[in-house]
Amino acid sequence: MRRLGLVGLVCLFVMAGLTATASSAQAFALICSAKTKAQVAACDTSGYAEVMHQMHWRMYAGHNCTNYAAYRMKRNGVPEPKILMGNARDWHTNAKKLGYVVDNRPAVGAIAQWSKAASHVAYVEEVGPKHLILSEDSYTSKVYRRYKVSTGDSWYPERFIHFKDLGAPAAPVPTPSPAPAPTPAPAAPVKPSVAVSGPAKVSTRVAPKITVKVSAARAAPVGKVRIRRGGVTVKTINLTAASKGTATVAIPRMKRGKQWISAVYAGNAQVGKGTSRTIKVVVTKPPKVVSAKTSIALPKAPHLAGTRPVATVTVKPTDGRVVTNKVSVYVDGKRIAAPALTKAKRGKVSVRLPALTAGKHTIRATYWGSKTVRRSHAKAQAFHVVEPTTVQGTLDRTSVGPAESAHVTATVATARKVAPTSGEVWVLADGAKVAAATLGPAARGSVRIALPALDPGTRRIAVQYRGATFQTASLSAEVPLVVRDRSVTTTALSATSVKATASAKVTVTVQSGRGAAVTAGTITVKAGAKTIATANLTVASKGKVVVTLPRLAAGKHAITASFSGTGLVDPSAAAARTLTVTK
């Protein structure tokens, strides 16, 4: 599962085979489903359509069950967990570590979770006496759904995680005891049909595969089946309900000549015993020389530059005989190893590849054959070697005003000190993508990206390189960017005219550009060019202070008030007010 920086993993829920029906033997009854943003907005009532492109609790953004569940928990007021919740199958384990209750009681606002048949989480919208209304999103099918699931349905959740329920968990509905019914007489066992099939001709070196099929009308043929050769049992099969009456098994190798194979079904309470017809298998002497199939397998990608992955070469003769002699392994046309196959290795040998540079490579193998096994070749396979990258983000300024713009310089490098020539670079603000640019050969690994207007406050800016064909993705450390808000300062005089023996009062109000009260900073009051009073804004003042002016000389005075500003709010000044002082 690939990771996206700090983003958690996605769910593995696949809806294949689950039909939208109200039958208790089926999965659920579909209420609505959606793929596009507009469709999600019509189907969903939580507002997820507007924020599904964002990461919640560091989950994959977009159609993803864990991202949707995290969003609903954030909307319900659940704080982001200190640990990464991980894949959907891990949510109940991690929730217990965090101290949350996990049980089998549904409740509105709880998270429904599955981890056995599928890895999935959903949100409980409604709890009825015998049903639930669930909503979910899916990374695999890229579909949002809202549906009803009944208590006996196959898709009923395995458990519930109670991060913050919006309603008390529903008590389990007691199942009324059915009235005793008269015991019917046991039905006679159904007569089965038993058939056996296998190869018409086989070598003495091969353990042949025999297929048994047991069928019966309106009954499940479960129980033991004995495979008999010449009247002697050589293998026993146990049919289960999942077998659907059919099973294939390898029986021991046989001597040359004609061999007679049959199957005997032991039966059960519903299906009686049965025996198949006998089939003939001709066992022949193996040829002196047989063909073989050579294959080569590499460990799962990615293959990092500088590491030495191990390739496994397997040589399988057509009749299972032992292979010997050497195997040559070639990388990019050059032989890198020639290990020898022995009887103990049973046709399999491992080869450690040399440390390779980032780029496209090919690998192939040749088995050189022996007196009894012909030479064979493994087809050339192409594989990519990628190199790790690092990315750094540098701001051209650490603080911007409401009308100012900032730029981020993203620099991507590799261990070889060679910059990638392709790939996309994202700028993240508080974990959400806000800008992007594409690397090209001329960029030499460095791009300057303009930031859009951001909400006031301290924003956490990071740069993410999305990776390229031969380079891995990487994420920079976060750097703070202070986005200041504008301020608006207004004044009001208690009186426009006072006597020289009295003191006037001025009320000063300071608000942010968003209309919020400013709770820090200094206010300076002037009469003309002379400072006559100062005051400090506090949380308790709620953006408003009343300043008592000193006694002023008779005449007209222009009273002004100015706000000094803070690290998050720009300064501002109010218009002058005329105060007349009389004798």
Order of alpha helices (4+ residues) and beta strands (2+ residues): beta-alpha-alpha-alpha-alpha-beta-beta-beta-beta-beta-beta-beta-beta-beta-beta-beta-beta-beta-beta-beta-beta-beta-beta-beta-beta-beta-beta-beta-beta-beta-beta-beta-beta-beta-beta-beta-beta-beta-beta-beta-beta-beta-beta-beta-beta-beta-beta
